[in-house]
Amino acid sequence: MKIPMVDLKSQYLKIKSEVDKKIAEVIDKTEFVNGSEVKLFKQELAEYLRVKHVIPCANGTDALQIAMMALGLQPGDEVISSDFTFIATVETIALLKLTPVMVDVKPDTYCIDPDCVEKAITPKTKAIIPVHLFGQCCDMDRIMEIAERHNLFVIEDTAQAIGSDFKSDKGWTRKAGTIGQVGCTSFFPSKNLGCYGDGGALFTNDDDLAEKLSSIVNHGMAVRYYHDRIGVNSRLDTIQAAILRVKLLHLDEFNAARQRAADFYDNAFINCPNLITPIRCKKSTHTFHQYTLVLNNTDRKALVEHLNKKEIASAVYYPVPLHNQKAFQDFSYNPNDFPVTVKLCETVLSLPMNTELNNETLKYITDSVLEFYS
Ligand SMILES: Cc1ncc(COP(=O)(O)O)c(C=O)c1O
């Protein structure tokens, strides 16, 4: 048995007839850019997320950049985000000549620590980018309260948590990405809602912001060849939108399959003191983009090699804290500010997680992990 981290082929085979038909229709109509499937996908995703506006774009990295452009952030403004995330979140801050201020995460959820956010605020701070990491929401009650008190924008990076619900202490429940001023997501193929190439989207309930975002994704243009502002070319291909319309119908079922796999892992590892399983926090559902363990008293390299020999894939998300990345060497960070991230980078290990894991495969994976400790 060879077990990959993601199994896009088996998932495709399940929905092949629906997907192939949709792709053929787009080609037949030759509506490759801004076709009717894009408009329908916008509406359907907005309904699913219960948000007023969805603005599709070319990928999740562009979504983050476009959000900051539309909010009018200026060079030198500080934007606070997590030290423990994929580089795109923070790279886009630096790309726009804003100042990335990275802060530490919570040891249980691996999401941004609101206390660290609060401490990092200066008169130059303009925005916070909480990252709903691995499928679980940050503490958005605290983040929104801090942002409101300091008059800051909140840009949610929900690339890894589409479909997750955040249950506020105030009684409301909202989808990840629809709580701050703007949410950004990625439809990279391995994401919970993934297309067959690159794709992304922005979400907002603010009409003016939606107008700016829609204009920026398309060269700052509302009327053809009349450009109101500086924009970019970042559109979701019609073929990708057509595929996403099919996959959106299956999103809840796919997320439930991930949750079942996570339950299997949790139960199997319950008595192993070397494995700290991912916490399920009360205020958020967990859509398990990744199933990430923290390893206790373990030679991680040896465990990875043991799994490799059994043809079981595993991955380290993420091996290097962002403040230690060469790309950020021109910014000065205090290495003592990130004890949790540093520890996580040394001790996390993600196991195969996708919609196609059956009990037989899961048993083989969990038995193999436990065998390492026996
Ligand atoms: C947390 C996070 N933010 C942003 C991105 C960027 O998305 P994309 O690859 O579509 O540009 C990713 C993708 O891996 C991600 O995991």
The ligand as an SDF file (V2000), in Angstrom:
LIG
                    3D

 16 16  0  0  0  0  0  0  0  0999 V2000
   -2.3730   29.8360    4.8620 C   0  0  0  0  0  0  0  0  0  0  0  0
   -2.1990   30.0620    3.3830 C   0  0  0  0  0  0  0  0  0  0  0  0
   -2.3020   31.3080    2.8990 N   0  0  0  0  0  0  0  0  0  0  0  0
   -2.1720   31.5640    1.5940 C   0  0  0  0  0  0  0  0  0  0  0  0
   -1.9140   30.5710    0.6800 C   0  0  0  0  0  0  0  0  0  0  0  0
   -1.6860   30.9310   -0.7490 C   0  0  0  0  0  0  0  0  0  0  0  0
   -2.5700   30.3370   -1.6460 O   0  0  0  0  0  0  0  0  0  0  0  0
   -2.1510   30.0610   -3.1670 P   0  0  0  0  0  0  0  0  0  0  0  0
   -1.2270   28.9060   -3.1900 O   0  0  0  0  0  0  0  0  0  0  0  0
   -3.4460   29.7830   -3.8460 O   0  0  0  0  0  0  0  0  0  0  0  0
   -1.5280   31.3050   -3.6870 O   0  0  0  0  0  0  0  0  0  0  0  0
   -1.8250   29.2520    1.1280 C   0  0  0  0  0  0  0  0  0  0  0  0
   -1.5740   28.1590    0.1770 C   0  0  0  0  0  0  0  0  0  0  0  0
   -0.9320   27.1900    0.4220 O   0  0  0  0  0  0  0  0  0  0  0  0
   -1.9660   28.9850    2.5260 C   0  0  0  0  0  0  0  0  0  0  0  0
   -1.8630   27.7410    3.0170 O   0  0  0  0  0  0  0  0  0  0  0  0
  1  2  1  0
  2  3  1  0
  2 15  2  0
  3  4  2  0
  4  5  1  0
  5  6  1  0
  5 12  2  0
  6  7  1  0
  7  8  1  0
  8  9  2  0
  8 10  1  0
  8 11  1  0
 12 13  1  0
 12 15  1  0
 13 14  2  0
 15 16  1  0
M  END
$$$$
